[in-house]
Amino acid sequence: MITRAKVDLDMSLQACVTRGAALLDDMRPGWRVALQGEDIRMTEGAACVAGRVFGDWREANVMVGDWLSPGRAYAGIWTMQEHGFIVSDNYGCQDEDATEALLPLWQAEINRP
C-alpha cells in the first residue's frame, strides 16, 4: 500500500481511486464511456484521467476544487491525491512511480460495467 503525508495513512490507492470515480460520477456522468479506449498516462497533465475528463490537469484542479468547496480557487495536491488522481511525495511533488501505480486501478474503473 502506497500512502503519503497529509492523507489518511490507512487509505489505499484503491480507496482513493474509488473516491475519485464516485466524484467523477457526480461531476461528469458518462466519463467512463468517454475514456474507454483512450491512451491514459497518469503522469502527463492532459493525458491523465483528470486531464482527459476536464481537458487538462489545471482545469481539473479548478473544477474539482470548486465542486467540493464552491468558490475555492483550486483543489490542491492533497485533495487530488485523496481522489486518486495523483500520488505526491511528502513535499507535495508528484511521485511518478507511485502515480503510475494508479493506472491499472483507473483502467478497472473505466471498464467497470
N, C-alpha and C positions, 0 to 999 in steps of 0.2 A: 504494500500500500504506500503510495507516494502522497505525502502531505507537506504543507509549508506553513510558516508562521502566519498569524492573523487569520487563519482558517481553522475551524474546529478540527483538532488533530485526529478525531475519530471518523471524520468524513472521508470516505474513499473517493477515488476518482469516479467510480461508477455512480456513487450518490450525487456527485457534482454534475455529471452528465445528465442523470435523471432529472435533477432540478432544472438544469438548463433546457432540456427538452420540454418539460412542463411549461416553462416560461415562454418558449417559442410557440407552443400550442396555443397559449393565451394571446400572445402578441401577433403571431403570423400563422393563423391556421393554414394548413396546406404546405407548410415549409418542407415536410418530409418528401412529398411528391416533387417539389421544385428542386430538391437536391439529389434525387436519385439519378445516378449516372454521372454526377458532377465529379471533377477531379478535386478532392478536398486535400489541402495541405495545411495542417494545423499551425505551422509556424509562419505562414505568409498571410498578411493582413487582409488581402482581398480574396484569398483562396481558402481561408479557414471557414468553419461553419458559420460563425457570426458574420464574417465578411461576405460570404455567399448570400446569407439571408438578408442582410441590411445594406449590401453594396460595398462596404469596406469596414475595416476594424474601427476606425474613428467614429463613423456613423453608428455602428453597433453600440459602441461605448456610450454615445449620447442618447440613443433611443432606449437602451436598457436602463440607463440612469433615470431618465425622465419617466419611464413606465413604472419603475419601482418606487420612485420618490419624485412626484411631479415638481417641476421647476429646478430639479438638480441638473447641474451642468453636464455631468457625465457619471458613469457607473463607478469607475475606478478599478484598478487592477484586482483588488481583493474581492470585489463583488463579481467581476467577470470570472475570477477563479472559482468562487463558490458555485457558479453556474456551469462549470466545466468547459469554458471557452479558452482557457489558458492555465498554465501552471507557472507560478513565479518562484523565484528563489526568495530567500529571507530579506532581500533588499528591494523587492518589487520589480525585478527584471525577469524577463521571460527565461524559464528553464526549458531550452529547446528539446532536450531528450525527453523530459517528463511531459511536455506539451504534445510531443509526437505520440506518446503512450495513450493519449485521448482518442486518437484516430479510430482504432477498432471499436471503441465504445460508441462513438458517434455514428460510425457506419452501421452498427447494430440498431441504433435508434432510428436512423434514416430508413432502414429497410424493415423496421417493425411494422407489422400489419395494422 
